């Protein structure tokens, strides 16, 4: 298997392992991650609250103005009865009293006030509040609503034993009783509103089907029941708890614990001051309404933290739930939401991992691709909320994609740095610094085994080197050779050539690899001419240093060769292999026969950058037939 594929295989497996760990964490810690989803879904409501609908709910507030006009709270029961009667006289369909009366009236009116309130409750279509808990029951009471259960109530479904209710005479005369208890999430935000509650009264006889359990409606549900003129409701149970509730021909999907998610409206519920009602002011909104009497003054108000508001009156929460039930507007998790979230994460993560190598060379394309993968869950989740009231969490899959992308980006960065190091070590001695920098920014991979491409090859050496080496001491010979190799290196690198190798007094170089150079013929010829002229100029300096002048021969040929890394895993060189390289080496020897410093091969002459002249034709070792040899006009004469 090629090294690059092995490297990518390891990289892909590492990325998949990271994605797998994130996916496993999402599955294993699903319940713990619910709090993050809750905050995300809160943001949906803040951005786009539920559109307001025509609501029959009117909140009658016992506000500061009411207390100023009729005394501090609690009022005596006769005054409460007067308020209830005034609301009923203005045509309210149902009256909910969001207040408990667990003790006898302690005012001067005493028992008379209790009796007056009981009479008012009996004459009106009123609902009283109760609360459930595990404390001692204050006054026993039973739900007013009839109910039937489809399925069995699971034994593990939690319930309460205690009941906090008003005095029996109030409970008996009220037309409905509903639970006002609210259960916020662990962060204190009220997001889920109980619609039905379970209670097992102490000492009850438990039957196999119901285990002696009472099903209590919430305060809001009881108001809706009386508003719709229903006697009861049907509850359907599933394996883990509640499933749905049916009332007045509509079905309400419930969570296992009997709740629905609060979906707040952008509109505020209608309200009126209790003082205005008691003073006999006509309030048109009360006609046919669901009126909720609720304390709403400093020191007696009951406020809750909700998804869109830091403090919302309890009566407003009841009103919101009533509006949801009447409008049939519910927020629910999209079917198989977790599967869709994980499916998108897996798909996006695999795409990111498999394409990371491509995007490493196309940074802006990669960033755009990653941005799309990151944004799609948010767009899908928000559209699902807006159009269908379905909840899909975008944050966790998007965050997972971000982590995978960050890991891939870091990995590609490390690979790039390693590649830069390899290229710098491998090519630093054979290419100019500018070309090395371009190479490190290019798409060329230093780990590729090789490729076929057309190149121009330059071969040069010192003429008469054998005789020269016999005449000179070693130090002088080395000085001359190093001087020549330095000149050759400088002229080749100045024209962005690649030095293949030094072979004693000879230099082999080529152009158009590893980087593309459309003018590789012109560069090679320019280097050859510059090298010949430079050596001639430098000979005077050699003589001044007491060294022998040198003469060189240069051959240039073009052709398709295999270019790349050749060798073993422990040692390899970037080199060119092919018949054009061999031909260039043979052509260099022809310079001696012709007595000229530069010869050009037949393939180079097929598309020359300047006008060429044929200098002859020769049989070259290892090549059949005569090979035509060319040169430029500058070298048509023979050396002396």
ZAMARGU-4260 file (C-alpha; in steps of 0.2 Angstrom, whole numbers, plus 5000, padded with zeros to 4 digits):
<rodrens>
0) 5000/5000/5000 | 5007/5017/4996 | 5013/5027/5011 | 5001/5041/5007 | 4986/5029/5008
5) 4993/5021/5024 | 4995/5038/5032 | 4977/5044/5027 | 4970/5027/5033 | 4978/5030/5050
10) 4972/5048/5050 | 4954/5043/5045 | 4953/5029/5058 | 4959/5042/5072 | 4945/5054/5066
15) 4932/5041/5066 | 4938/5036/5084 | 4935/5054/5090 | 4918/5055/5082 | 4914/5038/5089
20) 4919/5044/5107 | 4908/5059/5105 | 4893/5049/5099 | 4895/5037/5113 | 4895/5051/5125
25) 4879/5058/5118 | 4871/5042/5120 | 4877/5038/5137 | 4874/5055/5145 | 4858/5058/5136
30) 4848/5062/5152 | 4862/5074/5158 | 4862/5083/5142 | 4844/5087/5143 | 4847/5103/5152
35) 4857/5109/5137 | 4843/5105/5126 | 4831/5114/5137 | 4841/5130/5136 | 4842/5129/5117
40) 4823/5127/5116 | 4821/5142/5128 | 4830/5152/5115 | 4818/5147/5101 | 4804/5154/5112
45) 4813/5170/5115 | 4817/5172/5097 | 4799/5168/5091 | 4786/5166/5104 | 4770/5157/5100
50) 4759/5169/5090 | 4745/5175/5101 | 4727/5168/5099 | 4710/5174/5104 | 4710/5169/5122
55) 4695/5168/5134 | 4706/5170/5149 | 4704/5186/5160 | 4715/5188/5175 | 4706/5197/5189
60) 4721/5204/5199 | 4720/5208/5217 | 4733/5221/5215 | 4740/5236/5225 | 4725/5247/5220
65) 4713/5233/5226 | 4722/5232/5243 | 4722/5251/5244 | 4703/5251/5241 | 4697/5236/5251
70) 4711/5233/5264 | 4726/5222/5266 | 4726/5203/5261 | 4719/5191/5266 | 4702/5198/5263
75) 4688/5191/5273 | 4678/5178/5264 | 4662/5189/5262 | 4673/5201/5252 | 4680/5187/5241
80) 4662/5181/5239 | 4657/5198/5233 | 4671/5198/5220 | 4666/5181/5214 | 4648/5186/5212
85) 4652/5202/5203 | 4663/5192/5190 | 4648/5180/5188 | 4636/5194/5186 | 4646/5201/5171
90) 4644/5184/5162 | 4660/5175/5166 | 4658/5157/5160 | 4670/5149/5173 | 4679/5157/5188
95) 4695/5150/5195 | 4701/5156/5212 | 4720/5154/5213 | 4719/5154/5232 | 4718/5141/5245
100) 4706/5143/5260 | 4712/5129/5272 | 4707/5138/5288 | 4691/5146/5294 | 4689/5165/5291
105) 4698/5174/5305 | 4690/5191/5302 | 4675/5199/5312 | 4663/5191/5299 | 4669/5174/5305
110) 4658/5159/5301 | 4646/5171/5292 | 4659/5175/5279 | 4663/5157/5276 | 4645/5153/5273
115) 4643/5168/5261 | 4658/5162/5251 | 4651/5144/5250 | 4635/5151/5244 | 4644/5161/5230
120) 4653/5145/5225 | 4638/5135/5224 | 4629/5149/5213 | 4643/5151/5201 | 4653/5139/5190
125) 4669/5140/5200 | 4685/5131/5202 | 4695/5130/5218 | 4714/5127/5220 | 4721/5112/5229
130) 4739/5107/5230 | 4748/5090/5232 | 4762/5084/5242 | 4769/5071/5254 | 4764/5081/5270
135) 4750/5078/5281 | 4733/5081/5272 | 4724/5096/5279 | 4706/5092/5272 | 4702/5077/5262
140) 4694/5080/5245 | 4691/5070/5229 | 4692/5076/5211 | 4676/5083/5204 | 4680/5077/5187
145) 4675/5060/5181 | 4689/5050/5173 | 4693/5034/5165 | 4710/5025/5161 | 4715/5016/5145
150) 4729/5005/5150 | 4737/5001/5167 | 4745/5014/5178 | 4763/5008/5180 | 4768/5005/5198
155) 4784/5015/5197 | 4775/5031/5191 | 4777/5043/5205 | 4763/5051/5215 | 4759/5060/5231
160) 4749/5055/5247 | 4745/5072/5255 | 4733/5085/5249 | 4732/5103/5254 | 4714/5109/5251
165) 4702/5122/5256 | 4688/5119/5270 | 4676/5105/5266 | 4662/5117/5264 | 4671/5126/5250
170) 4677/5110/5241 | 4659/5103/5242 | 4651/5118/5234 | 4664/5122/5221 | 4660/5114/5204
175) 4679/5110/5201 | 4695/5107/5210 | 4712/5108/5202 | 4730/5107/5207 | 4740/5123/5206
180) 4757/5115/5211 | 4771/5119/5198 | 4788/5109/5196 | 4802/5119/5189 | 4817/5111/5181
185) 4834/5109/5191 | 4839/5126/5185 | 4823/5134/5192 | 4815/5137/5176 | 4797/5131/5174
190) 4796/5123/5157 | 4785/5108/5159 | 4767/5111/5166 | 4758/5096/5174 | 4741/5093/5166
195) 4737/5077/5177 | 4743/5072/5194 | 4743/5055/5203 | 4738/5053/5222 | 4736/5038/5233
200) 4726/5044/5248 | 4731/5036/5264 | 4721/5021/5269 | 4713/5018/5252 | 4709/5001/5245
205) 4720/4997/5231 | 4712/4988/5216 | 4722/4979/5203 | 4719/4991/5189 | 4720/5008/5198
210) 4729/5003/5215 | 4717/5015/5223 | 4725/5030/5214 | 4716/5047/5211 | 4720/5056/5195
215) 4719/5075/5198 | 4717/5088/5185 | 4728/5103/5185 | 4720/5120/5189 | 4721/5125/5171
220) 4713/5108/5164 | 4699/5109/5177 | 4695/5127/5170 | 4695/5120/5153 | 4684/5106/5157
225) 4670/5117/5165 | 4672/5129/5151 | 4669/5115/5138 | 4655/5109/5149 | 4662/5091/5151
230) 4660/5080/5165 | 4677/5071/5164 | 4691/5066/5153 | 4700/5050/5147 | 4718/5046/5151
235) 4728/5034/5140 | 4743/5026/5148 | 4758/5019/5140 | 4772/5007/5146 | 4781/5020/5156
240) 4767/5032/5161 | 4755/5044/5154 | 4753/5045/5135 | 4738/5056/5131 | 4723/5064/5138
245) 4706/5067/5128 | 4694/5080/5133 | 4680/5089/5123 | 4684/5080/5107 | 4703/5084/5107
250) 4718/5074/5112 | 4733/5081/5122 | 4749/5072/5120 | 4757/5070/5137 | 4774/5066/5144
255) 4776/5050/5154 | 4774/5061/5170 | 4758/5069/5163 | 4766/5086/5158 | 4766/5097/5142
260) 4779/5109/5138 | 4776/5127/5141 | 4775/5137/5125 | 4773/5155/5129 | 4764/5168/5118
265) 4771/5185/5113 | 4754/5192/5119 | 4750/5196/5137 | 4734/5189/5144 | 4719/5201/5147
270) 4718/5207/5165 | 4708/5219/5176 | 4710/5225/5193 | 4698/5217/5206 | 4695/5235/5213
275) 4687/5240/5196 | 4676/5224/5196 | 4670/5227/5214 | 4666/5245/5211 | 4654/5239/5198
280) 4664/5245/5182 | 4658/5236/5167 | 4672/5224/5159 | 4666/5218/5142 | 4680/5205/5142
285) 4673/5196/5157 | 4657/5190/5147 | 4659/5172/5142 | 4677/5172/5149 | 4688/5160/5160
290) 4691/5172/5174 | 4705/5168/5186 | 4706/5178/5203 | 4724/5179/5208 | 4733/5190/5221
295) 4745/5201/5212 | 4753/5214/5224 | 4769/5217/5232 | 4772/5203/5245 | 4758/5191/5240
300) 4762/5188/5222 | 4767/5170/5216 | 4780/5172/5202 | 4789/5159/5192 | 4804/5159/5181
305) 4799/5154/5163 | 4808/5151/5147 | 4805/5169/5141 | 4803/5179/5157 | 4813/5180/5173
310) 4797/5183/5183 | 4780/5178/5178 | 4764/5178/5189 | 4757/5160/5192 | 4740/5166/5185
315) 4748/5170/5168 | 4756/5152/5168 | 4738/5145/5170 | 4732/5157/5157 | 4746/5151/5145
320) 4742/5133/5147 | 4723/5136/5145 | 4727/5145/5128 | 4738/5130/5123 | 4724/5118/5126
325) 4711/5128/5118 | 4722/5131/5103 | 4729/5114/5102 | 4747/5121/5102 | 4760/5110/5109
330) 4779/5109/5109 | 4785/5091/5107 | 4801/5083/5102 | 4802/5079/5084 | 4799/5060/5081
335) 4815/5051/5083 | 4824/5067/5087 | 4839/5060/5095 | 4841/5048/5080 | 4840/5062/5068
340) 4853/5073/5078 | 4865/5058/5079 | 4862/5053/5061 | 4867/5071/5055 | 4882/5071/5067
345) 4888/5055/5060 | 4886/5060/5042 | 4894/5077/5044 | 4908/5070/5054 | 4912/5056/5041
350) 4911/5069/5027 | 4923/5081/5037 | 4935/5067/5040 | 4936/5060/5023 | 4937/5077/5014
355) 4949/5085/5027 | 4964/5081/5016 | 4956/5090/5001 | 4950/5105/5011 | 4968/5106/5019
360) 4973/5112/5001 | 4957/5123/4999 | 4956/5132/5015 | 4941/5143/5011 | 4931/5129/5003
365) 4934/5119/5019 | 4929/5133/5030 | 4913/5136/5019 | 4909/5117/5020 | 4912/5117/5039
370) 4901/5132/5041 | 4887/5124/5031 | 4888/5108/5042 | 4888/5118/5057 | 4873/5129/5052
375) 4861/5116/5045 | 4856/5109/5062 | 4852/5126/5068 | 4842/5130/5052 | 4833/5113/5053
380) 4829/5115/5072 | 4823/5133/5070 | 4812/5129/5055 | 4805/5113/5063 | 4800/5124/5078
385) 4792/5138/5068 | 4782/5127/5056 | 4777/5112/5066 | 4780/5116/5084 | 4793/5101/5085
390) 4809/5102/5094 | 4826/5097/5087 | 4842/5100/5096 | 4855/5109/5085 | 4868/5113/5098
395) 4874/5096/5103 | 4877/5089/5085 | 4884/5106/5079 | 4896/5106/5094 | 4901/5088/5090
400) 4904/5093/5072 | 4914/5108/5078 | 4925/5097/5089 | 4928/5085/5074 | 4932/5099/5063
405) 4944/5106/5075 | 4952/5089/5078 | 4954/5087/5059 | 4960/5105/5057 | 4973/5102/5070
410) 4978/5086/5063 | 4980/5093/5045 | 4990/5107/5053 | 5002/5095/5061 | 5003/5085/5044
415) 5006/5101/5035 | 5020/5106/5047 | 5028/5088/5046 | 5027/5090/5027 | 5035/5107/5027
420) 5049/5099/5038 | 5051/5085/5026 | 5051/5096/5011 | 5063/5108/5019 | 5075/5094/5023
425) 5073/5085/5006 | 5074/5100/4994 | 5083/5114/5004 | 5100/5109/4997 | 5093/5107/4979
430) 5081/5121/4977 | 5081/5139/4979 | 5073/5145/4996 | 5059/5154/4985 | 5055/5137/4977
435) 5055/5128/4993 | 5042/5140/5000 | 5031/5138/4985 | 5033/5120/4986 | 5027/5120/5004
440) 5012/5130/4999 | 5008/5119/4984 | 4998/5103/4981 | 5013/5093/4979 | 5015/5079/4992
445) 5033/5075/4997 | 5028/5057/5001 | 5022/5053/4983 | 5032/5039/4975 | 5034/5048/4958
450) 5025/5054/4943 | 5028/5055/4924 | 5031/5072/4918 | 5041/5082/4904 | 5057/5090/4911
455) 5072/5099/4904 | 5088/5091/4910 | 5105/5100/4912 | 5121/5090/4913 | 5138/5098/4916
460) 5156/5094/4921 | 5174/5100/4920 | 5183/5095/4905 | 5200/5086/4907 | 5196/5083/4925
465) 5207/5067/4925 | 5222/5076/4919 | 5219/5091/4931 | 5217/5079/4946 | 5234/5071/4942
470) 5243/5088/4941 | 5236/5097/4956 | 5237/5093/4975 | 5221/5087/4983 | 5217/5104/4992
475) 5219/5114/4976 | 5209/5101/4966 | 5195/5101/4980 | 5195/5121/4979 | 5193/5121/4960
480) 5179/5108/4961 | 5170/5117/4975 | 5172/5133/4966 | 5164/5126/4950 | 5150/5117/4960
485) 5146/5133/4969 | 5145/5143/4953 | 5133/5129/4945 | 5122/5128/4961 | 5120/5147/4961
490) 5116/5149/4943 | 5104/5134/4943 | 5095/5139/4959 | 5094/5157/4952 | 5082/5150/4938
495) 5072/5139/4950 | 5080/5123/4945 | 5081/5107/4955 | 5098/5100/4958 | 5097/5081/4956
500) 5114/5076/4962 | 5133/5081/4962 | 5144/5067/4954 | 5162/5072/4958 | 5165/5086/4946
505) 5148/5084/4937 | 5131/5092/4941 | 5114/5085/4936 | 5099/5097/4937 | 5082/5098/4929
510) 5067/5110/4928 | 5048/5107/4928 | 5048/5097/4944 | 5043/5096/4958 | 5033/5112/4953
515) 5026/5116/4936 | 5036/5127/4925 | 5029/5131/4908 | 5045/5139/4902 | 5057/5125/4908
520) 5066/5124/4892 | 5070/5143/4893 | 5076/5141/4911 | 5087/5127/4907 | 5095/5135/4892
525) 5097/5152/4902 | 5106/5142/4916 | 5118/5133/4904 | 5122/5150/4895 | 5125/5159/4912
530) 5135/5145/4919 | 5147/5145/4904 | 5149/5164/4905 | 5151/5164/4923 | 5165/5151/4923
535) 5174/5160/4909 | 5173/5176/4920 | 5178/5167/4936 | 5194/5159/4928 | 5203/5175/4930
540) 5200/5174/4949 | 5206/5156/4950 | 5222/5161/4941 | 5224/5175/4954 | 5222/5162/4968
545) 5236/5152/4960 | 5223/5139/4953 | 5221/5132/4936 | 5207/5139/4925 | 5194/5127/4921
550) 5184/5123/4905 | 5167/5115/4906 | 5154/5106/4894 | 5135/5108/4896 | 5121/5098/4888
555) 5103/5101/4889 | 5089/5089/4884 | 5070/5088/4887 | 5058/5073/4888 | 5046/5063/4899
560) 5054/5055/4914 | 5049/5047/4930 | 5052/5060/4944 | 5050/5057/4962 | 5057/5049/4978
565) 5068/5034/4974 | 5077/5023/4987 | 5072/5014/5003 | 5062/5020/5018 | 5078/5024/5027
570) 5086/5034/5013 | 5079/5041/4997 | 5082/5055/4985 | 5071/5066/4974 | 5078/5062/4957
575) 5073/5060/4938 | 5074/5043/4929 | 5072/5040/4911 | 5080/5040/4894 | 5081/5059/4892
580) 5092/5059/4908 | 5104/5046/4900 | 5104/5055/4883 | 5109/5072/4892 | 5124/5063/4900
585) 5129/5056/4883 | 5127/5073/4875 | 5138/5081/4887 | 5153/5071/4881 | 5149/5077/4863
590) 5155/5095/4868 | 5173/5088/4868 | 5171/5081/4851 | 5163/5097/4844 | 5175/5108/4854
595) 5160/5119/4860 | 5154/5122/4878 | 5135/5119/4874 | 5125/5106/4865 | 5106/5103/4865
600) 5097/5087/4862 | 5085/5083/4849 | 5069/5083/4860 | 5074/5100/4867 | 5076/5106/4849
605) 5058/5101/4845 | 5051/5116/4854 | 5066/5128/4857 | 5065/5145/4866 | 5077/5152/4854
610) 5083/5148/4836 | 5095/5133/4836 | 5108/5126/4823 | 5112/5108/4821 | 5130/5106/4825
615) 5131/5088/4819 | 5125/5070/4822 | 5133/5057/4833 | 5131/5039/4839 | 5129/5039/4857
620) 5133/5025/4869 | 5117/5014/4872 | 5107/5024/4859 | 5103/5016/4842 | 5107/5027/4826
625) 5114/5044/4825 | 5108/5057/4837 | 5107/5075/4830 | 5115/5088/4841 | 5111/5106/4841
630) 5118/5122/4849 | 5114/5141/4848 | 5122/5154/4837 | 5134/5159/4851 | 5143/5142/4850
635) 5143/5138/4832 | 5162/5141/4832 | 5174/5129/4840 | 5184/5132/4855 | 5202/5136/4853
</rodrens>
